[in-house]
């Protein structure tokens, strides 16, 4: 049994996006060998706004939200003790992506919605694995370097 990526849609996309492949690539590039579960919700700006308000008390939409199951440090190995006894999978956490915001940002940055969704997905996986970027310091630099390396592995150069 491998990783399990569960993708659900509140806002169905006009085209199919390989969220699972992007997540699997990010996990592989981060050296995550333990079998994990990641839940993905694809929504629109109204949906992510509602979740952002409910979960973070932030009254605005955003592009991606990450809800890690564990408080990890970057590069920290996962523990087999965290695995669900029924599935054997380690629940890494949940991510929520706004298709609407990704399309707008892709246009703003001069690339496709698909490329923006790939970046946001990779970004969220890194958050689930303990990376952060709250300041302009070393943590942000490290996270950006990992994002770039994973995006290169996906063939998504800047």
N, C-alpha and C positions, 0 to 999 in steps of 0.2 A: 504494500500500500504506500502511495506517495503523499505529497501535500494535498490538502483539499482546499480549493478556492471556491467559495460560494458567492455567486454574483446574482443580485436581484435588482430589479428596475422599477423605480417609481416614474421615471421619465424614459421611455424606450428610445434608444438612439435610432437615427435614420439609417445608420450603417452599423455593422458589427465591429466591435473593438476587442482585441485580444487581451483583456484584463488579466486573465489567468496566466498567459504566457509572460506578460510583463512582471507579474508578481513572482512567478517561478524563476525568472532570470535574475531578479533582484535578490531573492533568497540564495540562489546558487552563487552569485557574485559575492555575497556576504559570507559564504561558507556555511550556510545553515543546512546541516545534514539531517537533523532531527525532523521528523515528519510533523508538519504544522497545519493548522487550519486558519484561514483568513476569510472574513466576511466582508463583502463589498456591497454597498448600496449606491446605485447610480440614480441621481435625482436631478432636479432643476434648481434654480436660485431660490424659489419659494420653499422648496423642501429642505435645502441645506440651511436656509435662514431659520426655519422652524427648529431644526435640530441644534443649530448653533445657539439659539436663544434658550432652548430647554436644557441643554447639556453644559453650556459654558457661560450662560447669561450675557451673550454677545448678540446685540440686536441688529444683525446685518448678515447678508449672505457672504460666503467665502468660496474658495475654489475646492478645497479638500479639508476634511476633518479626519483625524486619526485618533482612535481610542485603543491604546495598547492594553493588553490584559495584565502585563507585568511591567514593573519599573526596572528596566534594564539599563545598563551602561553600554555605550557603543562597543561592539566587539565581544561583549559578554556572552559566553556560551549559554545555551538553553539547558534547562534541567529536565531530565527524563521524569522526575518526580512531578512535573507540572502537567504531564499528559493526562488527558481524559481517560479514565479507566475503561470506558465503554468503547472508545474509538482508537485509543493509543496515540491520538494526535494532540500536540501542544497548541492550545488556542492562543494565537499571537494577538488577536484583537480584530477590530472593525475599522473600515474606512468608508467614508462617504464622499462621493465626487459629484460636483455639479457640472453636467454637460453644458448647460447654458454659459456658465462662467468659463469653462475650458474653451469653448468656441470663441468667446469674446477675447480671452487672453491670447489664444493662438493668433487671431487676426491682429491684435495689438502688437504682438512680438514678431509677426511676419512669418509664422509657420502654421501648419495644419492643426485642426482640432485633434487629430489622432496623435500627433507628436506631443501636444500639450497634455493630453490625457495620459500618455505614456510617462511623461515627466512627473505629473501629479501622483500617479500610481507608485512610481519608484520612490518619490519623496515620502509618501505615506508609509510604505514598507519600512523605510529607514526610521521613521518615527516609531513604528511598532517595535523596532529593534533597538530603541533607546537613543537614537540620534536626535539632536535638537539644534535650533538656530536662533535662540532668543536674543542673543547679543551678537556683536560683530567680531567676537573673539575666535579662539581656536576651535570650539565646537562647531560653529557655523562653517568655518573653513574646512574642517574635516568632513562635515556632512556634504558640502558642495562638491568636494573632491570625489566622494563616493558616488554622488548622483551622476557626475560627469562620466566616471568610469563605467557605471551600469548603463547609462544611456549609450555610450560608445559600443558596449557589448550588444545592445539592441539595434545598432546601426542608425541611431538617432543622434547624429552630431549636431552641435549647436549651429 
